[in-house]
């Protein structure tokens, strides 16, 4: 902006001044405090955290769709999503998540087919405890949203000119609220992906999937089905685990110990986009495995709501009859989640919002 440093113009790396000249731009001449205002505040950290928040919420909503579809694919029970179970505990995110799962599975022929005579006492946690896990993550995202809404409207300069005209030095530039919010978002991203990955693992494992073939291969033996897709989801989950370590607990004193405790908010917020990209990947893979599992339950049909989601998945990823190069299919499924198109297949009143009043 000032004509210093370097910049790219038409793919060529140039000095800042030359890049501005070729672009027909005049260097900015900064006045008092303008340079500091551009780099010293919580604006960048807040913007990055909000970007991560919105992407994480989109993924969280998609995870409820794929989680419900996986439940039907595994012939799991919807009984653990009964509303009264969750009102008895009282956590709003859990209540809202359970209500979404309950609605998504309502009217499923697959579910009705095994209400009687099913010898299984309880489903594994990744099916049964979706409201408790994803609901707790939703509560974290909502708390982060409240913090970031305040921060986006906050005064974070230093010093400040107060209402009586006095100029006072303070510490509103310190981004600890943003750092903690970013850490909360990272934890939620990690856990939503972790439980989704376990559902993928369940569906490809014939010991757990209640009659589905190994790796969901229609022609097992020479075909490995969705084996490597599940391995990919595990790799994405592990990378998110590594990135979810709290950034806010790390601080190195600088500036002769004047700046002796910093928030690390920008580090914490900057990782959220790659973390959500990994989460989109996990949920996209679950969409593929869950759709494949539901196909095996034919002629029984899933619910009307999930049938719309299944149709959206099938438009993006054809049924896996035999092994093929899966990278394009997985990218199509990931884009279905990334773009919000999967969520758009479900009526708006079913999936929980980021803002909620108990």
Secondary structure, DSSP 8 states (H G I E B T S, - for coil): --S-SEEEETTEEEEHHHHHHHTT-------TTHHHHHHSSSHHHHHHHHHHHHHHHHHHHHHHHHHHHHHHHTT--SGGG-HHHHHTT--HHHHHHHHHHHHHHTT-HHHHHTSSS-------HHHHTHHHHHHHHHHHHHHHHHHHHHHHT----SSEE-TTS-EE---TT--HHHHHHHHHHHHHHHHHHHHHHHHHHHHT-TTTTTS--GGG-TTBTTB-TTHHHHHHHHHHHHHHHHHTS-STT----BTTTTB-----HHHHHHHHHHHHHHHHHHHHHHHHHHHHHHHHTTTS---HHHHHHHHHHHHHS---SS----HHHHHHHHHHHHTSHHHHTS-TTTS--SS---
